[in-house]
Structures are given as structure tokens and as C-alpha cells.
Amino acid sequence: MTGDGDLAGGGTITTRGLGRALLARQHLLDRTDAPAVDVVRHLVALQSQNPSSAYLALHARVAGLAHADLADAMTDRRVARLALLRDTVHLVTADDALALWPLLAPTLRRHLTANVSAAPTLRQVDLDDLRAAALDALADGPLTARDLGARLAATWPGLDPGSLAQGARGLLPLVQVTPRGVWGRSMPTTWTTAWAWFGVDAPAGDPGGGAPDDDRDAALAALVRRYLAAYGPATVADVQRWSGLTRLAPVVARLRPELFELVHVDPPSGRPRVLLDLPGAPRPPEDARAPARLLPDFDNLLLGHDDRSRVIPPAIRPALASRNGMPPGTVLLDGAVAGSWTLRRERLPRPAGAPRGRRERATLTVTPLRPWRPAERRAVLPEAERLARFVADDAAEHAVAVAEA
């Protein structure tokens, strides 16, 4: 827990206090009444390779969220999904789609030649030529990933079309156009550039899509401040792990006069470490009440730090590993991951005389990853039922089950 010394430029904080600070900034201590798009902007980006993940992330944070609150914002092009942080699909506002891409473009480009599946193909092409060919192919309108790959393969016959399309994704800000990502609707992954999608001119000059050095330094400093506002207190390693960027130490060093230091007194390593934070950012007492929350399979709350012990106890972290790269949804209790959840649908028989149509029961099963006290179990059940009705809004029946620990 921090003391009054923080206000003078320093202080101490425990792992539990770090968790409370993070949850407060993430709207997970108290749901917010702010519009969904404003919450997306505050959080910078919501991981969204699974299109439903962003909806579930907002459901845990925004009071009274309706599917249409985000779906309409996608259709109206106020938010969009594209590969950004950590070379992973994220949901961001229109402004951030355009602003983050120049910062991340050099990193995404470097990732292409390290990509296990695509690199053998991409090492055989000039990436600037591939970027130009992809821009030309998309000039007449959006293309599915398959069609874009086929267009590019016409220029590079004999090379894998899928890898060429993957290369285009890393060289251009390719938005996944709607209705993909709109709740209850789907379509094959179909891309256009963020510039076309948001109706702005593509920047001229730099074939890599990066920003000029002066602009880049200012934009990186702004990004670090935003990260601290939503994920802090933190270290340079934390912001680098969240963003996928490297060499941010000089950026943070220039910001240091406007930040202050907190000593993390009980890290898992046993060695106190120095964290940085914004003056005036929320840091509730470490005994602040943290209600039960259910988070989606991908949530930057759990992925946004190098040291994740503030919300993932070290003993529980192995249980979140997944052989297929798809982590489970998680249950937060007392501010930390304490369980996982899954949702299963089963078909119900159609009563005699009932109208034709598929009827299903959706059962959300929560699995403790440590022993739960009776009060914790009682706290989880209404949140689980609330989420089941949100996720399976089309089901005829909903149920919640608690698996054996």
C-alpha cells in the first residue's frame, strides 16, 4: 500500500497494492458508465483475435453494456480491428488505428522474417515491392485474405499465397472490415487499409510506414503516459511487453522528471524493484474491495506486463497455459486470477406444438484454480450468470455450474 510519501515523488507499494491500482485503472473495481468507445480509448487497445473477446472485456468493465454499444461503433467505423500491439489483432478507436500504426510498423515489419510459417516465403521477396503490390491490389476495394494472397501470387508465382498475404498484413495497416467482428454476424477475414476504411489519405514517402524521428519520439512518450494511466505503475519492461516495442528506456528516461518512483517491496523475485507512475493516478488501498469479475480468453489485464504477479499468482500461472494457444476465460477473486470458465451449448428438445427452430441451453462452468471460500463462490455465481446471458444471448436457457477444484 502506498503512503503519503508518494505525493512527494516516491513511496512503496506491495504486489497486492499494484493489483488494486491496475484494477482501478481498468474499471474492474467499479464498472464505469462511460461510453464503450471512451473505455476502448482509455485502455488504448483491446486484444481481439477472437472477435468476441473485446465485447466480453467491455462487459466486465462497463455498466449495462449492450452488444450494440460496440457493434454499432464498429459498423460506424469509430473503432476497428487490425494487427497492432505484439503483432496481434486489437480493437482500437479510429484515431488510434491511424496513430499507433506508424509507431509499430517497423516492429511488425521485422516480425515478418521471424514468422515461422511465412518467413521462408517472405525472405524471397523485396518487402517494399510486396507492400506496393498489396496497396495496388487493394486499391479497388477490400479483399479477403485468400483473394489478396492470390493477387500477390500472380506477381510472385510459385510462392505461397497465404504467406504473401501475411506479409501484406505486416506491411500495411489492414483493417478487418465489418460485418466481421459485429456481434452475431460473421464473414471471412476481409481486409482494406486503415486509410481507406477511415477515409484519410495514406502518408507519402516512407515505404515502411514509420513516423519521422521527432514525431515518433513525441508519440512514444504519449503512448507511455497512456500505458501508465491504464496499466501502471510499471517498469520499462512492462510497457515493452505490452506494446511489443523495444528500446523504450530512453523514452522513459526523458519522461522521468514528470514521473515518480515507487518501490515494489515484495516482488516474486524477492528483490525490491523500482516502478514508475503518473502523479495523481489511482492507487487505492491494498485492502480496497475487489469484486468478482469474469474476463475473456484474451484480456490485456493479464497480458500487459512483464511481471504479471499483480493479478496472476505465480502458483496459478501454469494453469493458464494452453497447448493450442487459446487460454481459458478467467475468474478474478479478491483482485487476482482464482479460476477459469468455459461456456458450452447443448440442444434442447422442441416441445410439442412449439415453433420450429433450434433451442439451446448455455451452461457457463467456472473451475476454481485454488480453493474458494463459500463467500467467494457466492460472489462468482451472479457474475457468471450475467456473463452467460450476455455471451449466449440467443440461447433459450442459461445455467451456471461450478466444477470440482
C-alpha positions as CSV (number, residue, x, y, z in Angstrom):
1,M,0.0,0.0,0.0
2,T,1.3,3.4,-0.8
3,G,1.8,6.2,1.7
4,D,1.6,10.0,1.7
5,G,5.3,9.9,0.6
6,D,4.0,9.2,-2.9
7,L,2.9,12.7,-3.3
8,A,6.4,14.0,-2.7
9,G,7.8,11.9,-5.5
10,G,8.3,8.4,-4.0
11,G,6.8,5.7,-1.9
12,T,6.4,1.9,-1.6
13,I,3.8,-0.5,-2.9
14,T,3.1,-4.1,-2.5
15,T,2.0,-6.7,-5.1
16,R,-1.5,-6.5,-3.7
17,G,-1.4,-2.7,-3.9
18,L,-0.2,-2.9,-7.5
19,G,-3.2,-5.2,-8.3
20,R,-5.6,-2.7,-6.8
21,A,-4.1,0.1,-8.8
22,L,-4.4,-1.8,-12.0
23,L,-8.0,-2.9,-11.4
24,A,-9.0,0.7,-10.6
25,R,-7.5,2.0,-13.8
26,Q,-9.1,-0.9,-15.8
27,H,-12.6,-0.1,-14.4
28,L,-12.6,-3.5,-12.7
29,L,-13.1,-2.3,-9.1
30,D,-16.2,-0.4,-10.2
31,R,-17.9,-0.6,-13.6
32,T,-17.9,2.7,-15.4
33,D,-20.9,4.4,-17.0
34,A,-18.6,5.8,-19.7
35,P,-19.5,5.0,-23.4
36,A,-17.8,1.9,-24.7
37,V,-15.7,3.8,-27.2
38,D,-14.3,6.0,-24.5
39,V,-13.3,2.9,-22.5
40,V,-11.6,1.5,-25.5
41,R,-9.7,4.7,-25.9
42,H,-8.7,4.8,-22.3
43,L,-7.4,1.2,-22.4
44,V,-5.6,2.0,-25.7
45,A,-6.3,-1.4,-27.3
46,L,-8.4,-4.5,-26.6
47,Q,-6.9,-7.8,-27.7
48,S,-9.3,-9.1,-30.3
49,Q,-8.0,-12.0,-32.4
50,N,-11.2,-13.7,-31.1
51,P,-13.8,-11.2,-32.3
52,S,-16.0,-11.7,-29.2
53,S,-13.1,-11.0,-26.7
54,A,-13.5,-7.2,-26.9
55,Y,-17.2,-7.5,-26.1
56,L,-16.5,-9.6,-23.1
57,A,-13.7,-7.4,-21.9
58,L,-16.0,-4.4,-22.0
59,H,-18.8,-6.4,-20.4
60,A,-16.6,-6.8,-17.3
61,R,-15.9,-3.0,-17.2
62,V,-18.9,-1.1,-18.5
63,A,-22.2,-0.9,-16.6
64,G,-25.2,-2.0,-18.6
65,L,-23.2,-2.8,-21.8
66,A,-25.3,-3.9,-24.7
67,H,-23.8,-5.7,-27.7
68,A,-24.9,-2.8,-29.9
69,D,-22.8,-0.4,-28.0
70,L,-19.7,-1.9,-29.6
71,A,-21.2,-3.4,-32.7
72,D,-22.6,0.0,-33.8
73,A,-19.2,1.6,-33.2
74,M,-17.6,-1.0,-35.4
75,T,-20.2,-0.5,-38.1
76,D,-19.9,3.3,-37.9
77,R,-16.1,3.0,-38.1
78,R,-15.4,4.6,-34.8
79,V,-13.4,1.5,-33.8
80,A,-11.8,-1.2,-35.9
81,R,-9.8,-4.4,-35.6
82,L,-6.2,-4.7,-37.0
83,A,-2.8,-6.2,-36.1
84,L,-1.0,-3.8,-33.8
85,L,0.4,-4.5,-30.3
86,R,2.6,-7.6,-30.2
87,D,1.7,-8.3,-33.8
88,T,-1.8,-9.3,-32.6
89,V,-5.2,-8.2,-33.7
90,H,-6.5,-5.5,-31.4
91,L,-9.7,-3.4,-31.3
92,V,-8.8,0.3,-31.2
93,T,-10.5,3.7,-32.0
94,A,-10.2,5.1,-35.4
95,D,-7.7,7.8,-34.2
96,D,-5.6,5.1,-32.5
97,A,-5.6,2.9,-35.6
98,L,-4.1,5.7,-37.5
99,A,-1.7,6.9,-34.8
100,L,-0.4,3.6,-33.4
101,W,0.4,2.1,-36.8
102,P,3.4,4.4,-37.6
103,L,4.9,3.6,-34.2
104,L,4.5,-0.2,-34.6
105,A,5.2,-0.5,-38.3
106,P,9.0,-1.0,-38.0
107,T,8.5,-3.7,-35.4
108,L,5.8,-5.5,-37.4
109,R,7.9,-5.5,-40.5
110,R,10.8,-7.1,-38.6
111,H,8.5,-9.8,-37.3
112,L,7.8,-10.9,-40.8
113,T,11.2,-12.5,-41.3
114,A,10.9,-14.3,-38.0
115,N,7.5,-15.7,-38.6
116,V,7.9,-19.5,-38.6
117,S,5.3,-20.2,-41.3
118,A,5.7,-17.1,-43.5
119,A,9.4,-16.3,-43.3
120,P,10.6,-18.9,-45.9
121,T,8.4,-17.2,-48.5
122,L,9.0,-13.6,-47.4
123,R,12.7,-13.9,-47.5
124,Q,12.4,-14.4,-51.2
125,V,10.7,-11.1,-51.9
126,D,11.5,-7.5,-51.6
127,L,9.2,-6.3,-48.8
128,D,8.9,-2.8,-50.3
129,D,7.8,-4.3,-53.6
130,L,5.3,-6.6,-51.7
131,R,3.9,-3.6,-49.8
132,A,3.4,-1.7,-53.1
133,A,1.8,-4.7,-54.8
134,A,-0.6,-5.1,-51.8
135,L,-1.6,-1.5,-52.0
136,D,-2.2,-1.8,-55.7
137,A,-4.3,-4.9,-55.2
138,L,-6.4,-3.2,-52.5
139,A,-6.9,0.0,-54.5
140,D,-10.2,-1.2,-55.9
141,G,-11.7,-2.3,-52.6
142,P,-11.5,-4.8,-49.8
143,L,-10.2,-8.3,-50.4
144,T,-10.4,-11.5,-48.5
145,A,-7.1,-12.8,-47.2
146,R,-7.4,-15.6,-49.7
147,D,-8.0,-13.3,-52.7
148,L,-5.3,-10.9,-51.6
149,G,-2.9,-13.8,-51.5
150,A,-3.9,-14.9,-54.9
151,R,-3.4,-11.5,-56.4
152,L,0.0,-11.3,-54.9
153,A,0.9,-14.8,-56.1
154,A,0.3,-13.6,-59.6
155,T,3.3,-11.3,-59.2
156,W,5.4,-14.0,-57.3
157,P,4.3,-17.3,-58.9
158,G,5.4,-20.3,-57.1
159,L,5.4,-18.6,-53.7
160,D,2.8,-19.4,-51.0
161,P,-0.2,-17.1,-51.4
162,G,-1.1,-17.3,-47.7
163,S,2.4,-16.2,-46.7
164,L,2.3,-13.3,-49.1
165,A,-1.0,-12.2,-47.6
166,Q,0.5,-12.5,-44.2
167,G,3.4,-10.3,-45.4
168,A,0.9,-7.6,-46.5
169,R,-0.7,-7.7,-43.1
170,G,2.6,-6.9,-41.5
171,L,3.5,-4.1,-44.0
172,L,0.2,-2.3,-44.1
173,P,-2.4,-1.3,-41.5
174,L,-5.0,-3.8,-42.7
175,V,-8.4,-3.4,-41.0
176,Q,-10.7,-6.4,-40.8
177,V,-13.8,-4.9,-42.4
178,T,-17.3,-5.4,-41.0
179,P,-19.5,-7.3,-40.6
180,R,-16.7,-9.4,-39.3
181,G,-16.4,-8.6,-35.6
182,V,-20.0,-7.4,-35.3
183,W,-21.8,-9.4,-32.6
184,G,-23.9,-12.1,-34.1
185,R,-22.5,-11.8,-37.6
186,S,-19.5,-13.1,-39.4
187,M,-17.7,-13.2,-42.7
188,P,-14.2,-14.4,-43.9
189,T,-11.3,-12.2,-42.9
190,T,-11.5,-9.3,-45.4
191,W,-9.0,-6.5,-45.4
192,T,-8.7,-2.9,-46.5
193,T,-6.2,-0.3,-45.4
194,A,-7.0,1.8,-42.4
195,W,-6.6,4.9,-44.6
196,A,-9.3,3.7,-47.0
197,W,-11.6,2.5,-44.1
198,F,-11.4,5.8,-42.3
199,G,-11.4,8.0,-45.3
200,V,-8.0,9.6,-44.9
201,D,-5.0,10.0,-47.3
202,A,-2.2,7.5,-47.0
203,P,1.1,9.1,-45.8
204,A,3.5,9.7,-48.6
205,G,7.2,8.8,-48.6
206,D,8.2,6.2,-46.1
207,P,7.6,2.8,-47.6
208,G,7.8,1.1,-44.2
209,G,5.0,3.2,-42.8
210,G,7.0,4.6,-39.8
211,A,6.9,8.0,-38.4
212,P,9.6,10.7,-38.6
213,D,12.0,10.6,-35.7
214,D,10.8,13.8,-34.0
215,D,7.2,12.8,-34.3
216,R,8.0,9.3,-33.2
217,D,9.7,10.4,-30.0
218,A,6.7,12.5,-29.0
219,A,4.2,9.8,-29.9
220,L,6.1,7.2,-28.0
221,A,6.2,9.4,-24.9
222,A,2.4,9.9,-25.2
223,L,2.0,6.2,-25.5
224,V,4.0,5.5,-22.3
225,R,1.8,8.0,-20.4
226,R,-1.3,6.4,-21.7
227,Y,0.0,3.0,-20.7
228,L,0.7,4.1,-17.2
229,A,-2.7,5.7,-16.9
230,A,-4.4,2.4,-17.8
231,Y,-1.8,-0.2,-16.6
232,G,0.6,1.4,-14.2
233,P,2.6,1.6,-12.0
234,A,5.1,-0.2,-14.2
235,T,8.6,-0.7,-15.5
236,V,10.1,-0.2,-18.9
237,A,10.0,-4.0,-19.3
238,D,6.3,-3.9,-18.6
239,V,5.4,-1.3,-21.3
240,Q,7.7,-3.1,-23.8
241,R,6.0,-6.5,-23.2
242,W,2.5,-4.8,-23.6
243,S,3.4,-2.9,-26.7
244,G,5.8,-5.3,-28.4
245,L,8.2,-2.3,-28.8
246,T,11.8,-2.4,-27.7
247,R,14.4,0.2,-26.7
248,L,11.9,2.3,-24.8
249,A,14.3,3.0,-21.9
250,P,15.5,6.4,-23.5
251,V,11.9,7.4,-24.0
252,V,11.1,6.7,-20.3
253,A,14.3,8.4,-19.2
254,R,13.2,11.6,-20.9
255,L,9.8,11.3,-19.1
256,R,11.3,10.6,-15.7
257,P,11.2,14.2,-14.4
258,E,7.4,14.2,-14.7
259,L,7.0,10.7,-13.1
260,F,7.7,9.4,-9.7
261,E,9.2,6.2,-8.3
262,L,7.5,3.5,-6.3
263,V,9.5,0.7,-4.7
264,H,7.8,-2.7,-5.2
265,V,8.7,-4.2,-1.9
266,D,7.5,-7.8,-2.3
267,P,8.0,-9.0,-5.9
268,P,8.1,-12.7,-6.6
269,S,11.9,-12.5,-7.2
270,G,12.3,-11.3,-3.6
271,R,14.4,-8.3,-4.8
272,P,12.6,-4.9,-4.5
273,R,12.3,-3.1,-7.8
274,V,11.5,0.4,-8.9
275,L,8.3,1.2,-10.7
276,L,7.2,4.4,-12.4
277,D,3.8,6.1,-12.3
278,L,1.9,9.2,-13.1
279,P,1.2,11.8,-10.4
280,G,-2.4,11.6,-9.4
281,A,-3.1,8.2,-11.0
282,P,-5.4,6.0,-8.9
283,R,-3.7,3.8,-6.3
284,P,-6.4,2.5,-3.9
285,P,-5.5,1.0,-0.6
286,E,-4.5,-2.6,-0.9
287,D,-7.5,-3.7,1.2
288,A,-9.9,-2.0,-1.2
289,R,-12.8,-4.3,-2.1
290,A,-12.3,-6.1,-5.4
291,P,-15.5,-7.8,-6.7
292,A,-15.6,-11.0,-8.7
293,R,-15.1,-10.4,-12.4
294,L,-15.0,-12.8,-15.4
295,L,-12.6,-11.9,-18.2
296,P,-12.4,-13.2,-21.7
297,D,-9.9,-15.6,-23.1
298,F,-7.6,-12.7,-24.2
299,D,-7.5,-9.7,-22.0
300,N,-4.7,-7.2,-21.7
301,L,-5.2,-7.0,-18.0
302,L,-3.4,-10.4,-17.9
303,L,-1.0,-9.8,-20.8
304,G,0.0,-6.2,-20.3
305,H,3.0,-6.6,-18.0
306,D,6.4,-8.4,-18.0
307,D,5.8,-9.2,-14.3
308,R,2.2,-10.3,-14.1
309,S,2.2,-11.3,-10.4
310,R,0.0,-8.3,-9.5
311,V,-3.1,-10.2,-10.9
312,I,-1.8,-13.7,-11.6
313,P,-0.4,-15.6,-8.6
314,P,2.8,-17.5,-9.6
315,A,1.2,-20.8,-8.4
316,I,-1.7,-20.3,-10.8
317,R,0.1,-19.2,-13.9
318,P,0.8,-22.7,-15.2
319,A,-2.9,-23.5,-15.2
320,L,-3.5,-20.7,-17.7
321,A,-1.1,-22.2,-20.3
322,S,-2.8,-23.7,-23.4
323,R,-1.5,-26.2,-25.8
324,N,-3.4,-24.7,-28.7
325,G,-2.6,-21.1,-27.9
326,M,-6.2,-20.4,-26.7
327,P,-6.1,-19.5,-23.0
328,P,-9.3,-20.0,-20.9
329,G,-11.5,-17.2,-19.7
330,T,-10.5,-16.3,-16.2
331,V,-12.2,-15.6,-12.9
332,L,-10.9,-12.8,-10.7
333,L,-11.5,-13.1,-6.9
334,D,-10.1,-10.6,-4.4
335,G,-8.3,-8.9,-7.3
336,A,-6.4,-11.9,-8.7
337,V,-7.0,-14.8,-11.0
338,A,-8.5,-17.6,-9.0
339,G,-10.4,-19.7,-11.6
340,S,-11.3,-20.2,-15.2
341,W,-14.5,-20.5,-17.1
342,T,-15.9,-22.1,-20.3
343,L,-19.3,-22.0,-21.9
344,R,-21.0,-25.0,-23.5
345,R,-24.2,-25.1,-25.6
346,E,-26.5,-28.1,-25.8
347,R,-29.5,-28.6,-28.0
348,L,-32.9,-28.8,-26.2
349,P,-35.8,-30.9,-27.4
350,R,-38.5,-28.9,-29.1
351,P,-41.8,-29.1,-27.1
352,A,-44.8,-30.4,-28.9
353,G,-46.5,-27.6,-30.8
354,A,-43.6,-25.2,-30.4
355,P,-42.5,-23.3,-33.5
356,R,-39.6,-24.8,-35.4
357,G,-36.1,-23.5,-34.7
358,R,-33.0,-24.5,-32.7
359,R,-33.4,-24.2,-28.9
360,E,-30.3,-24.4,-26.8
361,R,-29.2,-24.3,-23.2
362,A,-26.0,-22.4,-22.5
363,T,-24.1,-23.6,-19.4
364,L,-21.2,-21.5,-18.1
365,T,-18.9,-23.6,-16.0
366,V,-16.4,-22.0,-13.6
367,T,-13.5,-24.0,-12.4
368,P,-11.6,-23.0,-9.2
369,L,-7.8,-22.9,-9.6
370,R,-7.4,-22.7,-5.8
371,P,-9.8,-23.4,-3.0
372,W,-12.7,-21.0,-2.9
373,R,-14.3,-19.8,0.3
374,P,-18.2,-20.1,0.4
375,A,-18.4,-16.3,0.2
376,E,-16.2,-16.3,-2.9
377,R,-18.4,-18.9,-4.5
378,R,-21.5,-16.8,-3.8
379,A,-19.8,-13.8,-5.3
380,V,-18.9,-15.6,-8.6
381,L,-22.3,-17.1,-9.3
382,P,-24.3,-13.9,-10.2
383,E,-21.4,-12.6,-12.3
384,A,-21.2,-15.9,-14.1
385,E,-25.0,-15.9,-14.8
386,R,-24.7,-12.3,-16.0
387,L,-21.9,-13.3,-18.4
388,A,-23.7,-16.4,-19.6
389,R,-26.8,-14.4,-20.6
390,F,-24.5,-11.8,-22.4
391,V,-22.4,-14.4,-24.3
392,A,-25.3,-16.7,-25.2
393,D,-27.9,-14.0,-25.7
394,D,-29.6,-16.2,-28.3
395,A,-30.0,-19.3,-26.0
396,A,-33.4,-20.3,-24.6
397,E,-32.0,-21.3,-21.2
398,H,-28.9,-20.4,-19.2
399,A,-27.2,-22.2,-16.4
400,V,-24.1,-21.9,-14.2
401,A,-22.1,-24.7,-12.8
402,V,-19.1,-24.9,-10.5
403,A,-16.6,-27.6,-11.4
404,E,-14.6,-29.5,-8.8
405,A,-11.4,-27.7,-7.8
